[in-house]
């Protein structure tokens, strides 16, 4: 980002500055023709070359050097979107798969487990637990209830809360 003093010097010297305009990086040649003006709102206004309208450029998106602008363009606003998709009740009750997700240095798990030694008479439970945290491995149960649709909904709500950064 360019500071106001440097910007004013660049305007005075009719130099080139660089502007991040959404997904584009613009070279902006400051000259008398495009009438650059730093307003009290902290933004730079210019006439775009060959056009007659005023263009507003936000000061925090202006850079004195091309190198700084390219750095900000590539590394200055890295966004990562994460999504948690939990299976429906019908899918969950048929599978033995563990759903793992990560948040704030912890790995969490959601699964159904059979606590019965008798395979002909299973006793399934739904569990939400800490698989791993930054401090040590763990198997802290956060939720352990019989396998019912109502309990699955409760477990999913807990997973959603944990995924969004809430506490158990």
MDTraj code that builds the backbone (N, CA, C; nanometers):
import mdtraj as md
import numpy as np

residues = "UNK UNK UNK UNK UNK UNK UNK UNK UNK UNK UNK UNK UNK UNK UNK UNK UNK UNK UNK UNK UNK UNK UNK UNK UNK UNK UNK UNK UNK UNK UNK UNK UNK UNK UNK UNK UNK UNK UNK UNK UNK UNK UNK UNK UNK UNK UNK UNK UNK UNK UNK UNK UNK UNK UNK UNK UNK UNK UNK UNK UNK UNK UNK UNK UNK UNK UNK UNK UNK UNK UNK UNK UNK UNK UNK UNK UNK UNK UNK UNK UNK UNK UNK UNK UNK UNK UNK UNK UNK UNK UNK UNK UNK UNK UNK UNK UNK UNK UNK UNK UNK UNK UNK UNK UNK UNK UNK UNK UNK UNK UNK UNK UNK UNK UNK UNK UNK UNK UNK UNK UNK UNK UNK UNK UNK UNK UNK UNK UNK UNK UNK UNK UNK UNK UNK UNK UNK UNK UNK UNK UNK UNK UNK UNK UNK UNK UNK UNK UNK UNK UNK UNK UNK UNK UNK UNK UNK UNK UNK UNK UNK UNK UNK UNK UNK UNK UNK UNK".split()
xyz = np.array([
    [0.0849, -0.1177, 0.0000],
    [0.0000, 0.0000, 0.0000],
    [0.0891, 0.1235, 0.0000],
    [0.0446, 0.2253, -0.0669],
    [0.1206, 0.3498, -0.0758],
    [0.0737, 0.4450, 0.0343],
    [0.1650, 0.5206, 0.0910],
    [0.1233, 0.6201, 0.1899],
    [0.0904, 0.7512, 0.1180],
    [0.0204, 0.8419, 0.1855],
    [-0.0277, 0.9653, 0.1230],
    [0.0870, 1.0533, 0.0740],
    [0.1928, 1.0625, 0.1526],
    [0.3052, 1.1483, 0.1137],
    [0.3698, 1.0987, -0.0152],
    [0.3920, 0.9685, -0.0237],
    [0.4513, 0.9112, -0.1451],
    [0.3582, 0.9310, -0.2639],
    [0.2293, 0.9129, -0.2426],
    [0.1334, 0.9320, -0.3503],
    [0.1357, 1.0760, -0.4005],
    [0.1402, 1.1714, -0.3081],
    [0.1439, 1.3126, -0.3485],
    [0.2699, 1.3431, -0.4296],
    [0.3836, 1.2843, -0.3919],
    [0.5077, 1.3024, -0.4682],
    [0.4947, 1.2404, -0.6072],
    [0.4332, 1.1228, -0.6141],
    [0.4138, 1.0565, -0.7438],
    [0.3237, 1.1409, -0.8346],
    [0.2204, 1.2004, -0.7773],
    [0.1314, 1.2879, -0.8547],
    [0.2102, 1.4078, -0.9064],
    [0.2865, 1.4685, -0.8176],
    [0.3666, 1.5856, -0.8541],
    [0.4669, 1.5542, -0.9649],
    [0.5264, 1.4367, -0.9606],
    [0.6274, 1.3968, -1.0592],
    [0.5679, 1.3262, -1.1814],
    [0.4341, 1.3164, -1.1860],
    [0.3651, 1.2483, -1.2955],
    [0.4226, 1.1083, -1.3189],
    [0.4341, 1.0343, -1.2106],
    [0.4920, 0.8998, -1.2141],
    [0.3821, 0.7955, -1.2351],
    [0.4233, 0.6716, -1.2443],
    [0.3299, 0.5597, -1.2563],
    [0.3127, 0.4949, -1.1201],
    [0.1881, 0.4629, -1.0879],
    [0.1569, 0.3852, -0.9674],
    [0.0813, 0.2614, -1.0135],
    [0.0486, 0.1736, -0.9191],
    [-0.0147, 0.0467, -0.9532],
    [-0.1378, 0.0288, -0.8653],
    [-0.2433, -0.0204, -0.9268],
    [-0.3721, -0.0311, -0.8591],
    [-0.4289, -0.1718, -0.8746],
    [-0.4711, -0.2312, -0.7616],
    [-0.5401, -0.3606, -0.7637],
    [-0.6885, -0.3321, -0.7801],
    [-0.7407, -0.3648, -0.8963],
    [-0.8815, -0.3419, -0.9279],
    [-0.9491, -0.4780, -0.9407],
    [-0.9949, -0.5290, -0.8291],
    [-1.0579, -0.6610, -0.8302],
    [-0.9584, -0.7676, -0.8676],
    [-0.9801, -0.8338, -0.9783],
    [-0.8929, -0.9412, -1.0257],
    [-0.7900, -0.8914, -1.1272],
    [-0.7720, -0.7595, -1.1350],
    [-0.6784, -0.7026, -1.2314],
    [-0.5769, -0.6148, -1.1609],
    [-0.4598, -0.6027, -1.2214],
    [-0.3551, -0.5129, -1.1740],
    [-0.3340, -0.4083, -1.2826],
    [-0.3599, -0.2818, -1.2477],
    [-0.3501, -0.1732, -1.3449],
    [-0.2236, -0.0920, -1.3224],
    [-0.1585, -0.0519, -1.4315],
    [-0.0561, 0.0515, -1.4285],
    [-0.1297, 0.1833, -1.4490],
    [-0.1121, 0.2779, -1.3589],
    [-0.1808, 0.4065, -1.3693],
    [-0.0750, 0.5155, -1.3856],
    [-0.0672, 0.5715, -1.5038],
    [0.0263, 0.6813, -1.5301],
    [-0.0408, 0.8107, -1.4844],
    [0.0166, 0.8711, -1.3835],
    [-0.0390, 0.9961, -1.3315],
    [0.0112, 1.1106, -1.4192],
    [-0.0818, 1.1833, -1.4774],
    [-0.0436, 1.2936, -1.5644],
    [-0.1482, 1.4039, -1.5537],
    [-0.1174, 1.5190, -1.6105],
    [-0.2132, 1.6299, -1.6092],
    [-0.3402, 1.5930, -1.6847],
    [-0.3287, 1.5052, -1.7866],
    [-0.4454, 1.4668, -1.8663],
    [-0.5499, 1.3900, -1.7857],
    [-0.5059, 1.3080, -1.6901],
    [-0.6063, 1.2326, -1.6138],
    [-0.6378, 1.2961, -1.4782],
    [-0.5851, 1.4141, -1.4539],
    [-0.6226, 1.4978, -1.3383],
    [-0.6269, 1.4221, -1.2054],
    [-0.5162, 1.3650, -1.1622],
    [-0.5199, 1.2924, -1.0347],
    [-0.5430, 1.3874, -0.9177],
    [-0.6284, 1.3441, -0.8259],
    [-0.6595, 1.4285, -0.7107],
    [-0.6835, 1.3394, -0.5888],
    [-0.6082, 1.3635, -0.4834],
    [-0.6269, 1.2913, -0.3582],
    [-0.7297, 1.3676, -0.2763],
    [-0.8419, 1.3054, -0.2529],
    [-0.9525, 1.3718, -0.1822],
    [-0.9422, 1.3487, -0.0323],
    [-1.0192, 1.4247, 0.0429],
    [-1.0187, 1.4135, 0.1892],
    [-1.0733, 1.2791, 0.2367],
    [-1.1482, 1.2074, 0.1516],
    [-1.1975, 1.0755, 0.1911],
    [-1.0871, 0.9702, 0.1844],
    [-0.9635, 1.0116, 0.1456],
    [-0.8498, 0.9207, 0.1421],
    [-0.8388, 0.8407, 0.0142],
    [-0.9173, 0.8735, -0.0860],
    [-0.9132, 0.8008, -0.2129],
    [-0.8573, 0.8903, -0.3224],
    [-0.8000, 0.8276, -0.4227],
    [-0.7457, 0.8984, -0.5375],
    [-0.8501, 0.8968, -0.6482],
    [-0.8768, 1.0142, -0.7037],
    [-0.9699, 1.0255, -0.8143],
    [-0.8934, 1.0693, -0.9374],
    [-0.9209, 1.0043, -1.0492],
    [-0.8576, 1.0421, -1.1753],
    [-0.9600, 1.0308, -1.2863],
    [-0.9299, 1.0972, -1.3977],
    [-1.0010, 1.0703, -1.5216],
    [-0.9221, 0.9587, -1.5861],
    [-0.9890, 0.8553, -1.6266],
    [-0.9186, 0.7516, -1.7005],
    [-0.8793, 0.8096, -1.8350],
    [-0.7636, 0.7733, -1.8826],
    [-0.7157, 0.8248, -2.0090],
    [-0.8156, 0.7898, -2.1190],
    [-0.8448, 0.8838, -2.2054],
    [-0.9377, 0.8741, -2.3174],
    [-1.0841, 0.8669, -2.2727],
    [-1.1107, 0.8878, -2.1468],
    [-1.2485, 0.8898, -2.0982],
    [-1.2704, 1.0193, -2.0214],
    [-1.3937, 1.0524, -2.0012],
    [-1.4224, 1.1769, -1.9313],
    [-1.4759, 1.1555, -1.7904],
    [-1.5010, 1.0322, -1.7500],
    [-1.5563, 1.0105, -1.6168],
    [-1.4457, 1.0035, -1.5107],
    [-1.4835, 1.0328, -1.3875],
    [-1.3901, 1.0253, -1.2750],
    [-1.3834, 0.8813, -1.2280],
    [-1.2654, 0.8355, -1.1944],
    [-1.2481, 0.7003, -1.1442],
    [-1.1936, 0.7083, -1.0022],
    [-1.2552, 0.6375, -0.9117],
    [-1.2164, 0.6372, -0.7711],
    [-1.1277, 0.5159, -0.7449],
    [-1.0075, 0.5407, -0.6904],
    [-0.9160, 0.4321, -0.6547],
    [-0.8919, 0.4381, -0.5038],
    [-0.9110, 0.3276, -0.4380],
    [-0.8946, 0.3213, -0.2931],
    [-0.7463, 0.3189, -0.2577],
    [-0.7094, 0.4003, -0.1620],
    [-0.5701, 0.4158, -0.1236],
    [-0.5067, 0.2833, -0.0809],
    [-0.5837, 0.1976, -0.0123],
    [-0.5259, 0.0702, 0.0329],
    [-0.5021, -0.0281, -0.0817],
    [-0.5473, 0.0048, -0.2033],
    [-0.5217, -0.0793, -0.3207],
    [-0.4210, -0.0164, -0.4158],
    [-0.3574, 0.0931, -0.3754],
    [-0.2573, 0.1613, -0.4570],
    [-0.1178, 0.1264, -0.4072],
    [-0.0239, 0.1120, -0.5023],
    [0.1133, 0.0746, -0.4673],
    [0.2112, 0.1614, -0.5443],
    [0.3234, 0.1935, -0.4795],
    [0.4253, 0.2790, -0.5399],
    [0.5093, 0.2035, -0.6412],
    [0.5311, 0.0740, -0.6187],
    [0.6161, -0.0030, -0.7097],
    [0.5378, -0.1208, -0.7671],
    [0.5780, -0.1617, -0.8834],
    [0.5149, -0.2764, -0.9479],
    [0.5393, -0.4036, -0.8667],
    [0.6595, -0.4139, -0.8091],
    [0.6930, -0.5312, -0.7285],
    [0.5980, -0.5454, -0.6096],
    [0.5722, -0.4350, -0.5384],
    [0.4798, -0.4400, -0.4239],
    [0.3382, -0.4751, -0.4687],
    [0.2965, -0.4180, -0.5811],
    [0.1620, -0.4459, -0.6328],
    [0.1480, -0.5919, -0.6744],
    [0.2495, -0.6455, -0.7413],
    [0.2445, -0.7858, -0.7821],
    [0.2433, -0.8788, -0.6615],
    [0.3191, -0.8425, -0.5586],
    [0.3196, -0.9231, -0.4361],
    [0.1801, -0.9233, -0.3718],
    [0.1225, -0.8056, -0.3586],
    [-0.0111, -0.7955, -0.2990],
    [-0.1146, -0.8680, -0.3835],
    [-0.0983, -0.8603, -0.5155],
    [-0.1921, -0.9259, -0.6063],
    [-0.1880, -1.0774, -0.5892],
    [-0.0681, -1.1327, -0.5785],
    [-0.0554, -1.2780, -0.5680],
    [-0.0680, -1.3307, -0.4256],
    [-0.0125, -1.2571, -0.3281],
    [-0.0050, -1.3117, -0.1921],
    [-0.0783, -1.2299, -0.0865],
    [-0.1348, -1.1168, -0.1244],
    [-0.1926, -1.0262, -0.0259],
    [-0.3329, -1.0576, 0.0183],
    [-0.4011, -1.1471, -0.0509],
    [-0.5388, -1.1760, -0.0129],
    [-0.5727, -1.3196, -0.0523],
    [-0.5112, -1.4125, 0.0161],
    [-0.5333, -1.5545, -0.0124],
    [-0.6554, -1.5998, 0.0675],
    [-0.7535, -1.6475, -0.0023],
    [-0.8765, -1.6920, 0.0621],
    [-0.8889, -1.8426, 0.0477],
    [-0.9255, -1.9061, 0.1573],
    [-0.9483, -2.0497, 0.1541],
    [-1.0901, -2.0757, 0.2031],
    [-1.1652, -2.1425, 0.1226],
    [-1.3022, -2.1742, 0.1589],
    [-1.3086, -2.3216, 0.1940],
    [-1.3582, -2.3479, 0.3121],
    [-1.3738, -2.4863, 0.3553],
    [-1.5224, -2.5160, 0.3687],
    [-1.5558, -2.6400, 0.3482],
    [-1.6951, -2.6799, 0.3534],
    [-1.7037, -2.8142, 0.4239],
    [-1.8007, -2.8293, 0.5099],
    [-1.8271, -2.9561, 0.5766],
    [-1.9613, -3.0069, 0.5265],
    [-1.9596, -3.1248, 0.4681],
    [-2.0831, -3.1865, 0.4192],
    [-2.1063, -3.3152, 0.4964],
    [-2.2049, -3.3134, 0.5827],
    [-2.2373, -3.4312, 0.6623],
    [-2.3404, -3.5157, 0.5886],
    [-2.3284, -3.6472, 0.5987],
    [-2.4255, -3.7340, 0.5291],
    [-2.5642, -3.7223, 0.5909],
    [-2.6648, -3.7548, 0.5123],
    [-2.8019, -3.7563, 0.5634],
    [-2.8144, -3.8688, 0.6661],
    [-2.9214, -3.8667, 0.7393],
    [-2.9466, -3.9712, 0.8379],
    [-2.9486, -4.1085, 0.7705],
    [-3.0166, -4.1185, 0.6570],
    [-3.0238, -4.2460, 0.5846],
    [-2.8865, -4.2964, 0.5421],
    [-2.8005, -4.2083, 0.4946],
    [-2.6648, -4.2463, 0.4545],
    [-2.5813, -4.2857, 0.5760],
    [-2.5934, -4.2072, 0.6831],
    [-2.5116, -4.2291, 0.8019],
    [-2.5414, -4.3632, 0.8684],
    [-2.6678, -4.3978, 0.8809],
    [-2.7010, -4.5212, 0.9536],
    [-2.6608, -4.6470, 0.8764],
    [-2.6301, -4.6344, 0.7473],
    [-2.5889, -4.7485, 0.6664],
    [-2.4371, -4.7656, 0.6604],
    [-2.3608, -4.6670, 0.6996],
    [-2.2167, -4.6684, 0.6769],
    [-2.1378, -4.6783, 0.8073],
    [-2.0172, -4.7268, 0.7942],
    [-1.9251, -4.7319, 0.9089],
    [-1.8129, -4.6300, 0.8919],
    [-1.8292, -4.5394, 0.7986],
    [-1.7260, -4.4406, 0.7684],
    [-1.7188, -4.3346, 0.8773],
    [-1.5977, -4.2938, 0.9092],
    [-1.5770, -4.1825, 1.0013],
    [-1.5631, -4.0551, 0.9200],
    [-1.6325, -3.9520, 0.9607],
    [-1.6219, -3.8212, 0.8961],
    [-1.5276, -3.7392, 0.9818],
    [-1.4143, -3.6993, 0.9256],
    [-1.3175, -3.6176, 0.9982],
    [-1.3207, -3.4760, 0.9439],
    [-1.2995, -3.3786, 1.0341],
    [-1.2862, -3.2398, 0.9925],
    [-1.1914, -3.1706, 1.0888],
    [-1.1372, -3.0587, 1.0433],
    [-1.0327, -2.9881, 1.1172],
    [-1.0759, -2.8450, 1.1445],
    [-1.0430, -2.7964, 1.2625],
    [-1.0680, -2.6565, 1.2953],
    [-0.9841, -2.6184, 1.4163],
    [-0.9190, -2.5042, 1.4076],
    [-0.8420, -2.4466, 1.5181],
    [-0.7417, -2.5454, 1.5782],
    [-0.6689, -2.6151, 1.4935],
    [-0.5650, -2.7051, 1.5411],
    [-0.6148, -2.8378, 1.5930],
    [-0.7416, -2.8659, 1.5772],
    [-0.7982, -2.9932, 1.6239],
    [-0.8553, -3.0707, 1.5058],
    [-0.8434, -3.2023, 1.5167],
    [-0.9119, -3.2905, 1.4233],
    [-1.0256, -3.3561, 1.5007],
    [-1.1444, -3.3488, 1.4452],
    [-1.2628, -3.4066, 1.5069],
    [-1.3113, -3.5230, 1.4214],
    [-1.3804, -3.6153, 1.4857],
    [-1.4386, -3.7278, 1.4143],
    [-1.5846, -3.7463, 1.4519],
    [-1.6632, -3.7904, 1.3552],
    [-1.8026, -3.8271, 1.3755],
    [-1.8173, -3.9669, 1.3168],
    [-1.8655, -4.0603, 1.3967],
    [-1.8862, -4.1945, 1.3434],
    [-1.9896, -4.2696, 1.4262],
    [-2.0287, -4.3821, 1.3731],
    [-2.1148, -4.4730, 1.4497],
    [-2.0297, -4.5934, 1.4845],
    [-2.0486, -4.6437, 1.6017],
    [-1.9658, -4.7534, 1.6491],
    [-2.0546, -4.8562, 1.7185],
    [-2.0177, -4.9825, 1.7040],
    [-2.0914, -5.0917, 1.7668],
    [-2.0209, -5.1269, 1.8976],
    [-2.0909, -5.1082, 2.0088],
    [-2.0339, -5.1391, 2.1390],
    [-2.0651, -5.2820, 2.1837],
    [-2.1388, -5.3545, 2.1050],
    [-2.1778, -5.4897, 2.1426],
    [-2.0772, -5.5905, 2.0882],
    [-2.0469, -5.6906, 2.1673],
    [-1.9591, -5.7981, 2.1214],
    [-2.0365, -5.8976, 2.0365],
    [-2.1676, -5.8925, 2.0447],
    [-2.2546, -5.9835, 1.9702],
    [-2.2909, -5.9207, 1.8352],
    [-2.2364, -5.9762, 1.7282],
    [-2.2615, -5.9194, 1.5950],
    [-2.4073, -5.9351, 1.5520],
    [-2.4762, -6.0319, 1.6064],
    [-2.6167, -6.0531, 1.5711],
    [-2.7094, -5.9565, 1.6432],
    [-2.6589, -5.8934, 1.7480],
    [-2.7404, -5.8017, 1.8274],
    [-2.6599, -5.6724, 1.8509],
    [-2.6367, -5.5914, 1.7457],
    [-2.5503, -5.4751, 1.7599],
    [-2.6093, -5.3660, 1.8483],
    [-2.5212, -5.2946, 1.9120],
    [-2.5584, -5.1805, 1.9968],
    [-2.4809, -5.0596, 1.9446],
    [-2.5384, -4.9901, 1.8449],
    [-2.4688, -4.8786, 1.7827],
    [-2.4871, -4.7499, 1.8611],
    [-2.3784, -4.6710, 1.8606],
    [-2.3819, -4.5363, 1.9185],
    [-2.3256, -4.4392, 1.8160],
    [-2.3617, -4.3145, 1.8331],
    [-2.3061, -4.2047, 1.7536],
    [-2.2054, -4.1343, 1.8427],
    [-2.0874, -4.1100, 1.7882],
    [-1.9850, -4.0404, 1.8656],
    [-1.9300, -3.9224, 1.7874],
    [-1.9057, -3.8150, 1.8599],
    [-1.8259, -3.7023, 1.8119],
    [-1.7115, -3.6936, 1.9111],
    [-1.5900, -3.6895, 1.8594],
    [-1.4748, -3.6951, 1.9488],
    [-1.3573, -3.6178, 1.8897],
    [-1.2621, -3.5856, 1.9762],
    [-1.1384, -3.5208, 1.9337],
    [-1.0410, -3.6307, 1.8952],
    [-0.9994, -3.6328, 1.7700],
    [-0.9027, -3.7306, 1.7224],
    [-0.7621, -3.6843, 1.7611],
    [-0.7369, -3.5559, 1.7384],
    [-0.6032, -3.4999, 1.7598],
    [-0.6165, -3.3505, 1.7852],
    [-0.5352, -3.3005, 1.8769],
    [-0.5246, -3.1554, 1.8911],
    [-0.3778, -3.1176, 1.8888],
    [-0.3475, -2.9902, 1.8821],
    [-0.2088, -2.9446, 1.8689],
    [-0.1213, -2.9869, 1.9869],
    [-0.1805, -3.0083, 2.1013],
    [-0.1015, -3.0374, 2.2208],
    [-0.0676, -3.1851, 2.2340],
    [-0.1632, -3.2705, 2.2043],
    [-0.1397, -3.4151, 2.2192],
    [-0.2495, -3.4923, 2.1480],
    [-0.2232, -3.6175, 2.1206],
    [-0.3288, -3.7010, 2.0647],
    [-0.4323, -3.7255, 2.1729],
    [-0.5536, -3.7418, 2.1305],
    [-0.6612, -3.7526, 2.2265],
    [-0.7755, -3.8322, 2.1650],
    [-0.8587, -3.8861, 2.2489],
    [-0.9821, -3.9476, 2.2009],
    [-1.0956, -3.9039, 2.2921],
    [-1.0945, -3.7760, 2.3246],
    [-1.1980, -3.7203, 2.4120],
    [-1.3344, -3.7285, 2.3443],
    [-1.4276, -3.7998, 2.4077],
    [-1.5635, -3.8054, 2.3549],
    [-1.6356, -3.6761, 2.3892],
    [-1.6877, -3.6105, 2.2867],
    [-1.7660, -3.4899, 2.3069],
    [-1.9147, -3.5212, 2.3038],
    [-1.9483, -3.6325, 2.2389],
    [-2.0869, -3.6738, 2.2260],
    [-2.0879, -3.8243, 2.2052],
    [-2.1676, -3.8947, 2.2816],
    [-2.1810, -4.0390, 2.2660],
    [-2.3219, -4.0767, 2.3101],
    [-2.4052, -4.1089, 2.2109],
    [-2.5460, -4.1391, 2.2371],
    [-2.5908, -4.2539, 2.1476],
    [-2.7004, -4.3196, 2.1834],
    [-2.7534, -4.4275, 2.0984],
    [-2.7843, -4.3783, 1.9575],
    [-2.7756, -4.4698, 1.8625],
    [-2.7987, -4.4400, 1.7214],
    [-2.9472, -4.4194, 1.6948],
    [-2.9890, -4.2921, 1.6986],
    [-3.1253, -4.2538, 1.6616],
    [-3.1156, -4.1307, 1.5732],
    [-3.2214, -4.1057, 1.5007],
    [-3.2226, -3.9881, 1.4127],
    [-3.2080, -3.8598, 1.4948],
    [-3.2768, -3.8505, 1.6066],
    [-3.2704, -3.7319, 1.6914],
    [-3.1279, -3.7092, 1.7442],
    [-3.0626, -3.8166, 1.7867],
    [-2.9245, -3.8040, 1.8364],
    [-2.8279, -3.7693, 1.7227],
    [-2.8558, -3.8210, 1.6033],
    [-2.7706, -3.7865, 1.4895],
    [-2.7812, -3.6369, 1.4583],
    [-2.9014, -3.5838, 1.4636],
    [-2.9202, -3.4399, 1.4407],
    [-2.8440, -3.3601, 1.5460],
    [-2.8489, -3.4023, 1.6720],
    [-2.7739, -3.3349, 1.7784],
    [-2.6226, -3.3410, 1.7507],
    [-2.5755, -3.4575, 1.7090],
    [-2.4331, -3.4736, 1.6787],
    [-2.3926, -3.3852, 1.5613],
    [-2.4775, -3.3764, 1.4592],
    [-2.4487, -3.2898, 1.3438],
    [-2.4453, -3.1433, 1.3848],
    [-2.5349, -3.1044, 1.4731],
    [-2.5331, -2.9648, 1.5218],
    [-2.4042, -2.9355, 1.5977],
    [-2.3578, -3.0320, 1.6763],
    [-2.2309, -3.0152, 1.7466],
    [-2.1159, -3.0047, 1.6466],
    [-2.1147, -3.0907, 1.5458],
    [-2.0096, -3.0851, 1.4429],
    [-2.0107, -2.9506, 1.3716],
    [-2.1283, -2.9029, 1.3393],
    [-2.1407, -2.7718, 1.2730],
    [-2.0830, -2.6625, 1.3619],
    [-2.1171, -2.6646, 1.4892],
    [-2.0673, -2.5650, 1.5842],
    [-1.9145, -2.5709, 1.5937],
    [-1.8585, -2.6906, 1.6049],
    [-1.7136, -2.7073, 1.6119],
    [-1.6462, -2.6608, 1.4829],
    [-1.7035, -2.6964, 1.3693],
    [-1.6482, -2.6598, 1.2390],
    [-1.6441, -2.5089, 1.2205],
    [-1.7448, -2.4408, 1.2732],
    [-1.7511, -2.2951, 1.2610],
    [-1.6696, -2.2238, 1.3687],
    [-1.5994, -2.3009, 1.4526],
    [-1.5065, -2.2418, 1.5490],
    [-1.5586, -2.2312, 1.6906],
    [-1.6756, -2.2853, 1.7170],
    [-1.7313, -2.2808, 1.8521],
    [-1.6717, -2.3878, 1.9418],
    [-1.6976, -2.3753, 2.0698],
    [-1.6505, -2.4736, 2.1682],
    [-1.7561, -2.5808, 2.1871],
    [-1.7119, -2.6968, 2.2312],
    [-1.8024, -2.8116, 2.2500],
    [-1.9027, -2.7890, 2.3577],
])
top = md.Topology()
chain = top.add_chain()
for i, resn in enumerate(residues, 1):
    res = top.add_residue(resn, chain, resSeq=i)
    for name in ("N", "CA", "C"):
        top.add_atom(name, md.element.get_by_symbol(name[0]), res)
traj = md.Trajectory(xyz[None], top)
